Amino acid sequence: MKSSEDVLNSCNEIFRTVFSDTTLSINVATSASDIADWDSLAQIRLLMAMEQTFEIQFALDEVEDLQNVGEIVELILVKVNQ
């Protein structure tokens, strides 16, 4: 069973890879407005990388209203701990 800290740490690595920035550091409050390159294409790349990393699948209705990294982490936790 993964913890929110485990998921956040993994997500941080995914963000660093997607945005090609090894110094990037995210937290649960990080949102698209905090990262200049976080647009709709980056969102898709992030979600696809998370699906691969955590071996899960997101449904469109689950991800269309996500507001920040904390909500993404919560959704991942629900899916991996089912």
TORPA-4810 file (N, C-alpha, C, O; in nm, 3 decimals):
<nodes>
NODE_1_0.085_-0.119_0.000_0.000_0.000_0.000_0.088_0.125_0.000_0.175_0.141_0.086_M
NODE_2_0.066_0.210_-0.096_0.147_0.332_-0.108_0.094_0.442_-0.018_-0.027_0.450_0.007_K
NODE_3_0.185_0.527_0.030_0.145_0.642_0.111_0.140_0.765_0.020_0.192_0.763_-0.092_S
NODE_4_0.077_0.870_0.068_0.070_0.993_-0.011_0.210_1.050_-0.034_0.236_1.111_-0.137_S
NODE_5_0.299_1.029_0.062_0.437_1.077_0.046_0.508_1.001_-0.066_0.580_1.060_-0.146_E
NODE_6_0.487_0.869_-0.072_0.545_0.787_-0.180_0.497_0.836_-0.317_0.575_0.854_-0.409_D
NODE_7_0.366_0.857_-0.327_0.307_0.900_-0.453_0.358_1.039_-0.490_0.391_1.063_-0.606_V
NODE_8_0.363_1.129_-0.394_0.412_1.265_-0.421_0.557_1.262_-0.469_0.593_1.334_-0.563_L
NODE_9_0.640_1.180_-0.406_0.780_1.170_-0.448_0.791_1.117_-0.591_0.872_1.166_-0.670_N
NODE_10_0.711_1.017_-0.624_0.711_0.963_-0.760_0.662_1.067_-0.859_0.716_1.081_-0.969_S
NODE_11_0.558_1.140_-0.821_0.504_1.246_-0.907_0.608_1.356_-0.929_0.617_1.411_-1.039_C
NODE_12_0.685_1.387_-0.827_0.788_1.489_-0.841_0.888_1.449_-0.950_0.929_1.532_-1.031_N
NODE_13_0.926_1.321_-0.951_1.018_1.272_-1.055_0.953_1.282_-1.193_1.019_1.317_-1.291_E
NODE_14_0.824_1.250_-1.201_0.752_1.258_-1.328_0.749_1.403_-1.376_0.774_1.429_-1.494_I
NODE_15_0.720_1.497_-1.287_0.719_1.638_-1.324_0.856_1.683_-1.375_0.865_1.756_-1.473_F
NODE_16_0.961_1.639_-1.307_1.097_1.676_-1.349_1.127_1.624_-1.489_1.189_1.693_-1.570_R
NODE_17_1.082_1.502_-1.518_1.104_1.443_-1.650_1.022_1.515_-1.756_1.076_1.555_-1.859_T
NODE_18_0.892_1.532_-1.732_0.803_1.594_-1.831_0.846_1.737_-1.862_0.841_1.780_-1.978_V
NODE_19_0.887_1.811_-1.760_0.925_1.951_-1.782_1.075_1.970_-1.802_1.123_2.083_-1.810_F
NODE_20_1.150_1.859_-1.810_1.296_1.863_-1.830_1.364_1.961_-1.737_1.445_2.043_-1.779_S
NODE_21_1.330_1.952_-1.608_1.384_2.043_-1.507_1.418_1.963_-1.382_1.329_1.929_-1.303_D
NODE_22_1.545_1.932_-1.363_1.587_1.849_-1.250_1.575_1.921_-1.116_1.584_1.858_-1.011_T
NODE_23_1.556_2.053_-1.119_1.545_2.129_-0.994_1.400_2.151_-0.953_1.374_2.203_-0.844_T
NODE_24_1.306_2.112_-1.038_1.164_2.134_-1.009_1.124_2.057_-0.883_1.158_1.940_-0.866_L
NODE_25_1.051_2.124_-0.796_1.001_2.061_-0.675_0.855_2.096_-0.658_0.818_2.214_-0.652_S
NODE_26_0.771_1.995_-0.650_0.627_2.017_-0.637_0.582_1.981_-0.496_0.651_1.910_-0.423_I
NODE_27_0.464_2.030_-0.460_0.400_1.991_-0.335_0.251_1.978_-0.363_0.207_1.998_-0.476_N
NODE_28_0.173_1.945_-0.261_0.030_1.919_-0.283_-0.046_2.042_-0.332_-0.153_2.029_-0.392_V
NODE_29_0.008_2.161_-0.307_-0.061_2.284_-0.349_-0.020_2.330_-0.488_-0.080_2.424_-0.542_A
NODE_30_0.080_2.268_-0.549_0.127_2.308_-0.681_0.015_2.290_-0.784_-0.050_2.186_-0.789_T
NODE_31_-0.005_2.394_-0.865_-0.106_2.387_-0.970_-0.046_2.436_-1.102_0.068_2.482_-1.105_S
NODE_32_-0.123_2.427_-1.208_-0.075_2.467_-1.340_-0.029_2.613_-1.342_0.062_2.648_-1.418_A
NODE_33_-0.089_2.696_-1.261_-0.051_2.837_-1.260_0.088_2.858_-1.199_0.147_2.965_-1.214_S
NODE_34_0.141_2.756_-1.130_0.273_2.767_-1.068_0.387_2.727_-1.161_0.503_2.759_-1.134_D
NODE_35_0.356_2.657_-1.270_0.459_2.608_-1.362_0.426_2.662_-1.501_0.324_2.628_-1.561_I
NODE_36_0.515_2.746_-1.550_0.490_2.818_-1.676_0.456_2.727_-1.793_0.369_2.760_-1.874_A
NODE_37_0.522_2.613_-1.804_0.500_2.525_-1.919_0.388_2.423_-1.901_0.366_2.339_-1.988_D
NODE_38_0.316_2.431_-1.788_0.209_2.335_-1.762_0.083_2.377_-1.837_0.000_2.452_-1.786_W
NODE_39_0.071_2.327_-1.960_-0.046_2.355_-2.042_-0.121_2.224_-2.066_-0.092_2.123_-2.002_D
NODE_40_-0.216_2.225_-2.156_-0.299_2.106_-2.176_-0.216_1.989_-2.229_-0.241_1.874_-2.192_S
NODE_41_-0.119_2.015_-2.315_-0.034_1.908_-2.366_0.051_1.850_-2.254_0.066_1.728_-2.243_L
NODE_42_0.107_1.936_-2.171_0.186_1.889_-2.057_0.099_1.808_-1.962_0.144_1.709_-1.905_A
NODE_43_-0.026_1.849_-1.944_-0.119_1.776_-1.857_-0.138_1.634_-1.907_-0.137_1.539_-1.829_Q
NODE_44_-0.154_1.619_-2.037_-0.171_1.486_-2.096_-0.044_1.404_-2.075_-0.052_1.287_-2.038_I
NODE_45_0.071_1.464_-2.099_0.198_1.392_-2.081_0.217_1.351_-1.935_0.265_1.241_-1.907_R
NODE_46_0.181_1.439_-1.842_0.191_1.407_-1.699_0.102_1.288_-1.665_0.146_1.193_-1.601_L
NODE_47_-0.023_1.295_-1.707_-0.119_1.190_-1.673_-0.079_1.056_-1.736_-0.095_0.951_-1.673_L
NODE_48_-0.028_1.059_-1.859_0.016_0.935_-1.924_0.135_0.875_-1.849_0.142_0.753_-1.830_M
NODE_49_0.227_0.959_-1.807_0.344_0.910_-1.732_0.301_0.853_-1.597_0.356_0.753_-1.552_A
NODE_50_0.203_0.915_-1.534_0.152_0.866_-1.406_0.081_0.732_-1.424_0.094_0.642_-1.341_M
NODE_51_0.005_0.719_-1.532_-0.061_0.592_-1.559_0.041_0.480_-1.575_0.023_0.370_-1.522_E
NODE_52_0.149_0.507_-1.647_0.254_0.407_-1.667_0.324_0.375_-1.536_0.344_0.258_-1.502_Q
NODE_53_0.363_0.478_-1.462_0.439_0.461_-1.339_0.360_0.381_-1.235_0.413_0.290_-1.172_T
NODE_54_0.233_0.416_-1.218_0.152_0.354_-1.114_0.067_0.238_-1.163_-0.006_0.176_-1.086_F
NODE_55_0.077_0.208_-1.295_0.001_0.099_-1.356_-0.149_0.113_-1.328_-0.214_0.021_-1.279_E
NODE_56_-0.200_0.231_-1.361_-0.342_0.263_-1.344_-0.395_0.325_-1.472_-0.319_0.352_-1.565_I
NODE_57_-0.525_0.348_-1.478_-0.587_0.418_-1.590_-0.680_0.523_-1.535_-0.761_0.497_-1.445_Q
NODE_58_-0.669_0.644_-1.589_-0.759_0.752_-1.551_-0.874_0.759_-1.651_-0.855_0.735_-1.770_F
NODE_59_-0.992_0.791_-1.602_-1.106_0.821_-1.688_-1.111_0.972_-1.704_-1.072_1.046_-1.614_A
NODE_60_-1.160_1.019_-1.818_-1.166_1.162_-1.845_-1.238_1.238_-1.735_-1.193_1.344_-1.692_L
NODE_61_-1.351_1.184_-1.690_-1.428_1.255_-1.587_-1.353_1.263_-1.454_-1.384_1.348_-1.371_D
NODE_62_-1.255_1.176_-1.433_-1.177_1.181_-1.309_-1.072_1.292_-1.312_-1.037_1.348_-1.208_E
NODE_63_-1.022_1.323_-1.430_-0.909_1.416_-1.438_-0.944_1.555_-1.487_-0.864_1.647_-1.473_V
NODE_64_-1.062_1.573_-1.544_-1.092_1.703_-1.605_-1.106_1.817_-1.505_-1.090_1.933_-1.542_E
NODE_65_-1.135_1.787_-1.380_-1.154_1.894_-1.281_-1.043_1.900_-1.175_-1.058_1.969_-1.075_D
NODE_66_-0.934_1.827_-1.197_-0.824_1.830_-1.100_-0.766_1.971_-1.092_-0.739_2.034_-1.194_L
NODE_67_-0.746_2.019_-0.969_-0.701_2.157_-0.949_-0.554_2.170_-0.911_-0.492_2.272_-0.938_Q
NODE_68_-0.498_2.066_-0.849_-0.359_2.076_-0.803_-0.299_1.937_-0.785_-0.366_1.836_-0.802_N
NODE_69_-0.172_1.934_-0.750_-0.101_1.808_-0.734_-0.163_1.724_-0.622_-0.169_1.602_-0.633_V
NODE_70_-0.209_1.787_-0.516_-0.271_1.714_-0.405_-0.390_1.632_-0.451_-0.408_1.519_-0.408_G
NODE_71_-0.471_1.688_-0.539_-0.587_1.615_-0.590_-0.544_1.501_-0.681_-0.607_1.395_-0.683_E
NODE_72_-0.436_1.521_-0.755_-0.382_1.414_-0.839_-0.332_1.300_-0.750_-0.360_1.183_-0.777_I
NODE_73_-0.258_1.334_-0.646_-0.205_1.233_-0.552_-0.320_1.154_-0.489_-0.314_1.032_-0.480_V
NODE_74_-0.425_1.223_-0.447_-0.541_1.155_-0.386_-0.605_1.058_-0.485_-0.640_0.946_-0.447_E
NODE_75_-0.619_1.100_-0.609_-0.680_1.014_-0.711_-0.592_0.891_-0.736_-0.644_0.780_-0.748_L
NODE_76_-0.462_0.911_-0.743_-0.370_0.798_-0.763_-0.381_0.701_-0.646_-0.386_0.580_-0.666_I
NODE_77_-0.384_0.754_-0.524_-0.395_0.668_-0.407_-0.521_0.582_-0.409_-0.517_0.463_-0.375_L
NODE_78_-0.632_0.642_-0.448_-0.757_0.567_-0.458_-0.740_0.452_-0.558_-0.783_0.340_-0.531_V
NODE_79_-0.679_0.481_-0.671_-0.666_0.382_-0.777_-0.566_0.272_-0.741_-0.594_0.155_-0.767_K
NODE_80_-0.452_0.305_-0.683_-0.351_0.202_-0.655_-0.388_0.119_-0.533_-0.339_0.007_-0.518_V
NODE_81_-0.472_0.171_-0.447_-0.507_0.098_-0.325_-0.644_0.030_-0.334_-0.699_-0.013_-0.233_N
NODE_82_-0.698_0.019_-0.455_-0.828_-0.048_-0.474_-0.814_-0.196_-0.460_-0.912_-0.269_-0.474_Q
</nodes>
